[in-house]
Amino acid sequence: MDKNELMNKIRGRIEQCRRLARYVNDPRTTDALLQMADEGEADLRRLEQEGVVPPGMIQQMSISKTNSQPN
């Protein structure tokens, strides 16, 4: 698996946590899923600072995060 595939897989898991959080009826589970997503994004930011992740990837995550928040 190359670096781009791995980053896409991480992004997909972050988005999956956010989507699941919208539909779970248990507040503790929702909080845990959102925390997992936030931690994944923080990991990507650290990788970006180290030069491992291209700078535009974090901006794409922020746009998706805004669109996937519960109403």
MODELLER restraints for C-alpha pairs under 7 A, 6 or more apart:
rsr = mdl.restraints
at = mdl.atoms
rsr.add(forms.Gaussian(group=physical.xy_distance, feature=features.Distance(at['CA:14:A'], at['CA:37:A']), mean=4.66, stdev=0.5))
rsr.add(forms.Gaussian(group=physical.xy_distance, feature=features.Distance(at['CA:14:A'], at['CA:40:A']), mean=6.23, stdev=0.5))
rsr.add(forms.Gaussian(group=physical.xy_distance, feature=features.Distance(at['CA:17:A'], at['CA:33:A']), mean=5.18, stdev=0.5))
rsr.add(forms.Gaussian(group=physical.xy_distance, feature=features.Distance(at['CA:17:A'], at['CA:34:A']), mean=6.50, stdev=0.5))
rsr.add(forms.Gaussian(group=physical.xy_distance, feature=features.Distance(at['CA:17:A'], at['CA:37:A']), mean=5.87, stdev=0.5))
rsr.add(forms.Gaussian(group=physical.xy_distance, feature=features.Distance(at['CA:18:A'], at['CA:33:A']), mean=6.64, stdev=0.5))
rsr.add(forms.Gaussian(group=physical.xy_distance, feature=features.Distance(at['CA:18:A'], at['CA:34:A']), mean=5.98, stdev=0.5))
rsr.add(forms.Gaussian(group=physical.xy_distance, feature=features.Distance(at['CA:18:A'], at['CA:37:A']), mean=6.51, stdev=0.5))
rsr.add(forms.Gaussian(group=physical.xy_distance, feature=features.Distance(at['CA:18:A'], at['CA:68:A']), mean=6.26, stdev=0.5))
rsr.add(forms.Gaussian(group=physical.xy_distance, feature=features.Distance(at['CA:19:A'], at['CA:68:A']), mean=6.42, stdev=0.5))
rsr.add(forms.Gaussian(group=physical.xy_distance, feature=features.Distance(at['CA:21:A'], at['CA:30:A']), mean=4.60, stdev=0.5))
rsr.add(forms.Gaussian(group=physical.xy_distance, feature=features.Distance(at['CA:21:A'], at['CA:33:A']), mean=5.79, stdev=0.5))
rsr.add(forms.Gaussian(group=physical.xy_distance, feature=features.Distance(at['CA:21:A'], at['CA:34:A']), mean=6.53, stdev=0.5))
rsr.add(forms.Gaussian(group=physical.xy_distance, feature=features.Distance(at['CA:22:A'], at['CA:70:A']), mean=5.12, stdev=0.5))
rsr.add(forms.Gaussian(group=physical.xy_distance, feature=features.Distance(at['CA:24:A'], at['CA:30:A']), mean=6.11, stdev=0.5))
rsr.add(forms.Gaussian(group=physical.xy_distance, feature=features.Distance(at['CA:45:A'], at['CA:58:A']), mean=6.64, stdev=0.5))
rsr.add(forms.Gaussian(group=physical.xy_distance, feature=features.Distance(at['CA:47:A'], at['CA:53:A']), mean=5.55, stdev=0.5))
rsr.add(forms.Gaussian(group=physical.xy_distance, feature=features.Distance(at['CA:48:A'], at['CA:54:A']), mean=6.29, stdev=0.5))
rsr.add(forms.Gaussian(group=physical.xy_distance, feature=features.Distance(at['CA:48:A'], at['CA:55:A']), mean=6.14, stdev=0.5))
